[in-house]
């Protein structure tokens, strides 16, 4: 998920001012590059100083993390130690599954809480109307009436940008579209317009795309092997019970290979998977 985090950071630190205001209710005057002291040497996703002198801390999450409240509490205390001020904290969830993370630590006379926002709560139509391309690109993750129509509008905006800016914006859109299974739509719309789709030469985003493609091909091969192995097991022992399906889904590549060698010798699913 690193490519999503990096892309969102670049957009939020850049022209996506309307998105920032939607999340925090204010504007960021400058972003601070901060590594917290002692707290497991954690580096924040985004920490900004607002126009009214406050601090706003944004963390980006594309997956669920049960330890998020503890992490945010550690961040909060680390920021206070460094700056002597408590920040306005927001966790922005951009994943596809429904949000079900907690946003507080509650104990005897202790209550720590931060804002937890699913990006689909944001009005994507408002972001599409923004004059800033960063807001337009982030809109693909927000609440929209017509995602494919939105892609078309965003690509039209990107098409008129200067060369390097156009290349970067298209790469960012393509990466974020992957979170909503819209990458093919972006590529199709880009081909319908005078846009060079070869964005792998971009010095920042190009390596991320290449890495993501390689990872996708590798994961695709592994999932294919997993599917074939499942069919072999079911052919021998019948439909898999729930626990066996979960066990099979969690196996590492080396374990899959080992299992494929034993599947013909095992006498039961239990013997094979336990």
Legacy VTK file of the C-alpha trace (Angstrom):
# vtk DataFile Version 3.0
C-alpha trace
ASCII
DATASET POLYDATA
POINTS 274 float
0.000 0.000 0.000
3.017 2.302 0.034
2.248 3.696 -3.428
-1.174 4.888 -2.245
0.258 6.583 0.853
3.011 8.345 -1.083
0.575 9.520 -3.766
-1.921 10.894 -1.231
0.829 12.682 0.694
2.042 14.372 -2.487
-1.495 15.476 -3.357
-2.405 16.683 0.134
0.855 18.598 0.481
0.319 20.077 -2.965
-2.791 21.662 -4.453
-5.535 19.707 -2.638
-6.469 22.626 -0.396
-10.212 21.998 -0.554
-9.677 18.422 0.613
-7.573 19.626 3.546
-10.283 22.111 4.537
-12.934 19.372 4.323
-10.884 17.193 6.667
-9.683 19.770 9.188
-11.901 22.836 8.834
-8.880 25.056 8.237
-5.963 25.670 5.885
-2.376 24.523 6.331
0.195 27.306 6.062
3.184 24.958 5.930
3.960 21.283 6.292
6.490 20.161 8.884
8.916 17.289 8.289
8.891 15.616 11.688
10.337 12.439 13.112
9.134 11.983 16.668
11.772 11.484 19.393
11.896 8.199 21.286
8.363 7.008 20.379
9.698 4.007 18.453
11.249 6.631 16.150
7.949 6.939 14.274
7.634 9.261 11.297
4.304 10.981 10.892
2.429 10.867 7.598
1.589 14.590 7.567
1.950 17.299 10.190
1.069 20.848 9.265
0.951 24.239 10.907
-2.382 25.910 10.184
-2.995 29.515 9.206
-4.135 30.283 12.770
-1.019 28.780 14.355
-2.429 25.382 15.333
-1.136 21.936 14.398
-2.975 19.382 12.290
-1.818 15.774 12.085
-3.081 13.508 9.270
-2.512 9.766 9.082
-3.483 7.822 5.953
-4.848 4.272 6.188
-5.781 1.969 3.329
-6.309 -1.057 5.616
-7.712 -1.693 9.070
-5.373 -1.575 12.049
-6.693 -2.537 15.490
-3.723 -0.763 17.115
-4.538 2.596 15.493
-5.835 4.271 18.704
-2.616 3.402 20.527
-0.492 4.618 17.618
-2.367 7.911 17.481
-2.003 8.406 21.246
1.751 7.859 20.921
1.893 10.304 18.030
-0.089 12.865 20.004
2.235 12.721 22.995
5.297 12.807 20.744
4.024 15.937 19.015
3.283 17.557 22.370
6.812 16.789 23.598
8.296 18.285 20.431
6.114 21.397 20.025
4.412 21.913 23.394
1.021 21.882 21.634
-1.627 19.224 21.143
-2.563 18.658 17.490
-5.908 18.235 15.783
-5.603 14.603 14.710
-7.358 12.983 11.746
-7.032 9.434 10.424
-8.165 9.355 6.796
-9.318 5.891 5.729
-9.106 5.299 1.969
-9.567 1.514 1.788
-12.320 -0.282 -0.090
-13.835 -2.491 2.684
-16.334 -0.832 5.035
-14.699 1.103 7.858
-14.789 -0.622 11.231
-11.726 0.705 13.103
-12.009 2.339 16.506
-10.951 5.936 17.199
-10.526 6.148 20.953
-8.824 4.774 24.047
-11.174 4.657 27.013
-10.236 3.756 30.575
-10.769 4.833 34.197
-10.688 8.654 34.013
-8.815 8.446 30.717
-10.308 9.288 27.351
-8.270 9.814 24.206
-10.037 10.395 20.914
-9.248 11.541 17.370
-11.245 12.056 14.188
-11.636 9.004 11.965
-12.914 9.872 8.496
-13.769 7.514 5.680
-12.816 9.428 2.538
-16.172 8.363 1.079
-17.753 10.782 3.565
-16.241 13.662 1.580
-18.320 15.219 -1.183
-16.538 14.168 -4.359
-18.660 16.504 -6.487
-17.306 19.495 -4.537
-13.747 18.262 -5.051
-14.390 17.847 -8.782
-15.495 21.480 -8.971
-12.282 22.691 -7.330
-9.823 24.577 -9.506
-6.956 22.537 -8.003
-5.974 19.337 -9.791
-5.005 17.736 -6.467
-8.598 17.982 -5.239
-9.845 16.638 -8.581
-7.624 13.555 -8.390
-8.532 12.811 -4.746
-12.224 13.047 -5.709
-11.911 9.582 -7.277
-11.850 8.148 -3.728
-14.678 10.291 -2.348
-18.471 10.055 -2.594
-19.513 10.356 -6.241
-22.683 9.806 -8.231
-20.821 8.530 -11.295
-17.243 7.341 -10.876
-16.641 6.693 -14.584
-18.013 10.136 -15.467
-15.756 11.626 -12.813
-12.719 9.892 -14.339
-13.606 11.440 -17.697
-13.807 14.928 -16.157
-10.522 14.534 -14.303
-8.668 13.252 -17.372
-9.957 16.249 -19.349
-8.512 18.546 -16.687
-5.212 16.681 -16.742
-4.996 16.838 -20.548
-4.535 20.628 -20.549
-1.808 20.719 -17.898
1.838 21.422 -18.799
3.898 18.331 -19.660
5.593 17.382 -16.352
2.532 18.361 -14.311
0.285 16.380 -16.641
2.500 13.317 -16.338
2.536 13.462 -12.527
-1.232 14.052 -12.205
-2.070 11.164 -14.541
0.247 8.851 -12.606
-1.365 9.871 -9.318
-4.853 9.347 -10.726
-3.905 5.919 -12.046
-2.515 4.841 -8.667
-5.512 6.036 -6.637
-7.934 4.575 -9.177
-6.536 1.178 -8.210
-8.200 1.538 -4.810
-11.589 1.668 -6.557
-10.878 -0.799 -9.421
-10.951 2.042 -11.954
-7.428 1.792 -13.399
-8.717 0.373 -16.693
-11.214 3.247 -16.963
-8.427 5.801 -16.450
-6.290 4.142 -19.131
-9.227 4.051 -21.567
-10.072 7.728 -21.045
-6.407 8.723 -21.342
-6.169 6.950 -24.698
-9.222 8.872 -25.924
-7.391 12.135 -25.272
-4.012 13.501 -26.406
-2.219 12.200 -23.327
0.979 10.186 -23.209
0.136 7.222 -20.992
3.763 6.150 -20.542
4.198 7.465 -16.992
6.823 4.994 -15.869
9.579 7.515 -16.561
8.308 9.850 -13.837
11.153 10.089 -11.306
8.960 9.736 -8.192
5.874 7.796 -9.232
7.325 5.688 -12.053
9.300 3.331 -9.762
6.207 2.876 -7.579
4.113 1.858 -10.582
6.740 -0.611 -11.778
7.020 -2.100 -8.290
3.224 -2.344 -7.978
2.952 -4.058 -11.371
5.641 -6.576 -10.447
3.959 -7.234 -7.118
0.603 -7.624 -8.861
2.006 -10.154 -11.326
3.611 -12.124 -8.497
0.423 -12.075 -6.417
-1.557 -13.084 -9.497
0.628 -16.144 -10.025
0.324 -17.090 -6.354
-3.457 -16.752 -6.391
-3.581 -18.899 -9.525
-1.545 -21.596 -7.768
-3.821 -21.315 -4.740
-6.943 -21.756 -6.910
-5.517 -24.839 -8.646
-4.521 -26.346 -5.308
-7.987 -25.731 -3.906
-9.567 -27.548 -6.856
-7.244 -30.517 -6.322
-8.111 -30.685 -2.628
-11.853 -30.448 -3.287
-11.620 -33.107 -5.986
-10.097 -35.480 -3.428
-12.026 -34.571 -0.269
-15.094 -32.579 -1.338
-16.046 -28.986 -0.459
-13.709 -27.352 2.050
-15.048 -26.398 5.485
-14.685 -22.768 6.552
-11.605 -23.298 8.707
-9.813 -25.045 5.828
-10.615 -22.232 3.373
-9.207 -19.685 5.831
-6.084 -21.776 6.374
-5.530 -22.150 2.633
-6.010 -18.410 2.025
-3.353 -17.547 4.634
-0.610 -19.863 3.343
2.666 -18.359 2.152
4.087 -19.247 -1.318
6.567 -21.754 0.133
3.764 -23.429 2.096
1.606 -23.652 -1.032
4.400 -25.450 -2.843
4.862 -27.861 0.054
1.129 -28.523 0.228
0.870 -29.252 -3.485
3.471 -31.998 -3.029
1.508 -33.621 -0.171
-2.044 -33.314 -1.470
-2.041 -36.701 -3.239
-0.646 -38.568 -0.220
-2.896 -37.096 2.483
-5.889 -39.123 3.682
-8.035 -36.182 4.816
-8.267 -32.398 4.781
-7.398 -32.396 8.487
-4.200 -34.363 7.869
-3.264 -32.065 4.993
-3.908 -28.677 6.605
-3.464 -29.181 10.343
LINES 1 275
274 0 1 2 3 4 5 6 7 8 9 10 11 12 13 14 15 16 17 18 19 20 21 22 23 24 25 26 27 28 29 30 31 32 33 34 35 36 37 38 39 40 41 42 43 44 45 46 47 48 49 50 51 52 53 54 55 56 57 58 59 60 61 62 63 64 65 66 67 68 69 70 71 72 73 74 75 76 77 78 79 80 81 82 83 84 85 86 87 88 89 90 91 92 93 94 95 96 97 98 99 100 101 102 103 104 105 106 107 108 109 110 111 112 113 114 115 116 117 118 119 120 121 122 123 124 125 126 127 128 129 130 131 132 133 134 135 136 137 138 139 140 141 142 143 144 145 146 147 148 149 150 151 152 153 154 155 156 157 158 159 160 161 162 163 164 165 166 167 168 169 170 171 172 173 174 175 176 177 178 179 180 181 182 183 184 185 186 187 188 189 190 191 192 193 194 195 196 197 198 199 200 201 202 203 204 205 206 207 208 209 210 211 212 213 214 215 216 217 218 219 220 221 222 223 224 225 226 227 228 229 230 231 232 233 234 235 236 237 238 239 240 241 242 243 244 245 246 247 248 249 250 251 252 253 254 255 256 257 258 259 260 261 262 263 264 265 266 267 268 269 270 271 272 273
